[in-house]
Amino acid sequence: MINEDKVRELFHVALYDSKDSQVQKQAASYYGWDYIWKEGLKSFFTGTFAFMGFIILWIAVNADDLLNRINNLDFKSMGITAAVLYVAFMVIYIFATIIVYAAKYKAGRKDVRKYMSHLKAVGRMYTREEKLKR
């Protein structure tokens, strides 16, 4: 006879394994702040590349004006302005990354807890069946 409770629990386990749960599995393998700071460190590099891309695009769009005024440009103030904009951009970008990945970590841990409760229920059912067979 089919044990409907075991089938139900095994269905939940299989459903979790079949869906795209890479974030949940990754979140389960780290402590909270380790996961968040790992993603923040990755965001530091991607944010730096994105800022460099913005600078290159700005130079490409304003190339004509920059070439006309090349002798009159104050490179020191432009460098300070670029540095201030970079720091502001990175603070906002990394702060947003921390918020997003903290929420993903929290949701991932919640899903992993549900998955573990289903696994424990299946394990209890199997041990109960083993005891009955003896």
C-alpha positions as CSV (number, residue, x, y, z in Angstrom):
1,M,0.0,0.0,0.0
2,I,1.2,3.5,-0.8
3,N,2.0,5.7,2.1
4,E,0.5,9.0,1.1
5,D,2.3,11.0,3.7
6,K,5.7,9.8,2.5
7,V,4.7,10.5,-1.1
8,R,3.7,14.0,-0.2
9,E,7.0,14.6,1.7
10,L,9.0,13.1,-1.1
11,F,7.2,15.3,-3.6
12,H,8.2,18.4,-1.7
13,V,11.8,17.3,-1.6
14,A,11.8,16.5,-5.3
15,L,10.1,19.9,-6.1
16,Y,12.9,21.7,-4.2
17,D,15.6,19.8,-6.0
18,S,14.1,20.3,-9.4
19,K,13.5,24.0,-9.3
20,D,16.3,26.5,-9.8
21,S,17.4,26.9,-6.2
22,Q,21.1,27.8,-6.7
23,V,20.7,30.9,-4.5
24,Q,19.1,28.9,-1.7
25,K,21.7,26.2,-1.8
26,Q,24.5,28.7,-1.9
27,A,22.9,30.7,1.0
28,A,22.7,27.5,3.0
29,S,26.4,26.9,2.6
30,Y,27.5,30.3,4.1
31,Y,26.9,32.2,7.3
32,G,24.8,35.3,6.7
33,W,27.4,38.0,6.6
34,D,30.0,35.9,4.8
35,Y,27.5,35.4,2.0
36,I,26.5,39.1,1.9
37,W,30.1,40.3,2.0
38,K,31.2,37.8,-0.7
39,E,28.6,39.3,-3.0
40,G,29.6,42.8,-1.9
41,L,33.2,42.1,-2.8
42,K,32.0,40.8,-6.2
43,S,29.9,44.0,-6.6
44,F,33.0,46.1,-5.8
45,F,34.7,44.8,-9.0
46,T,31.6,44.9,-11.2
47,G,30.8,48.4,-9.9
48,T,34.3,49.5,-10.7
49,F,34.0,48.2,-14.3
50,A,30.6,49.8,-14.6
51,F,31.9,53.1,-13.5
52,M,34.8,52.9,-15.9
53,G,32.3,52.1,-18.7
54,F,30.3,55.2,-17.7
55,I,33.4,57.3,-17.9
56,I,34.4,55.9,-21.3
57,L,30.8,56.6,-22.6
58,W,30.9,60.1,-21.2
59,I,34.3,60.7,-22.9
60,A,33.0,59.2,-26.2
61,V,29.9,61.4,-26.1
62,N,31.8,64.6,-25.3
63,A,34.9,63.9,-27.3
64,D,34.5,66.8,-29.7
65,D,34.0,69.3,-26.8
66,L,36.9,67.8,-24.9
67,L,39.3,68.0,-27.9
68,N,38.3,71.6,-28.5
69,R,39.1,72.6,-24.9
70,I,42.0,70.2,-24.2
71,N,44.5,73.0,-23.4
72,N,42.1,74.8,-21.0
73,L,41.0,71.8,-19.0
74,D,41.9,71.6,-15.3
75,F,42.8,67.9,-15.0
76,K,43.3,68.1,-11.2
77,S,39.7,69.2,-10.6
78,M,38.4,66.7,-13.1
79,G,40.3,63.9,-11.3
80,I,38.9,65.0,-7.9
81,T,35.4,65.2,-9.4
82,A,35.8,61.7,-10.9
83,A,37.1,60.3,-7.6
84,V,34.2,61.8,-5.6
85,L,31.7,60.5,-8.2
86,Y,33.4,57.1,-8.0
87,V,33.2,56.9,-4.2
88,A,29.5,58.0,-4.2
89,F,28.6,55.6,-7.0
90,M,30.4,52.7,-5.2
91,V,28.8,53.5,-1.8
92,I,25.3,53.5,-3.3
93,Y,26.0,50.4,-5.5
94,I,27.5,48.3,-2.6
95,F,24.7,49.4,-0.2
96,A,22.1,48.3,-2.7
97,T,24.0,45.0,-3.2
98,I,24.0,44.4,0.6
99,I,20.2,45.1,0.8
100,V,19.4,42.8,-2.2
101,Y,21.6,39.9,-1.1
102,A,20.5,40.1,2.6
103,A,16.9,39.7,1.3
104,K,17.9,36.8,-0.9
105,Y,19.8,35.2,1.9
106,K,16.8,35.5,4.2
107,A,14.5,34.0,1.6
108,G,17.0,31.3,0.8
109,R,17.4,30.2,4.4
110,K,13.6,30.1,4.8
111,D,13.3,27.8,1.8
112,V,16.2,25.6,3.1
113,R,14.5,25.3,6.5
114,K,11.3,24.0,4.8
115,Y,13.4,21.6,2.7
116,M,15.2,20.3,5.8
117,S,11.9,19.8,7.6
118,H,10.6,17.7,4.7
119,L,13.8,15.7,4.7
120,K,13.6,15.1,8.4
121,A,10.0,14.0,8.0
122,V,11.0,11.5,5.3
123,G,13.8,10.2,7.5
124,R,11.5,9.7,10.4
125,M,9.1,7.8,8.2
126,Y,11.9,5.5,6.9
127,T,13.2,4.8,10.5
128,R,9.6,4.0,11.6
129,E,9.2,1.6,8.7
130,E,12.5,-0.1,9.5
131,K,11.5,-0.5,13.2
132,L,8.2,-2.1,12.1
133,K,10.0,-4.6,9.8
134,R,12.1,-5.9,12.6
